[in-house]
């Protein structure tokens, strides 16, 4: 899947499957939210490469989606 949607505002959104190259970007964004301290889905940033890779592998295995 690789589809571009155009909003009424003219902005474009790319809808595509996650790939392994997205792992660091997704976790960098997640960790920024954790470090803000306002919304705390977890208490500590995720830094472990193993934990990040396990998350990605689970998404692939379960056929889940990841919206960023």
Order of alpha helices (4+ residues) and beta strands (2+ residues): beta-beta-alpha-alpha
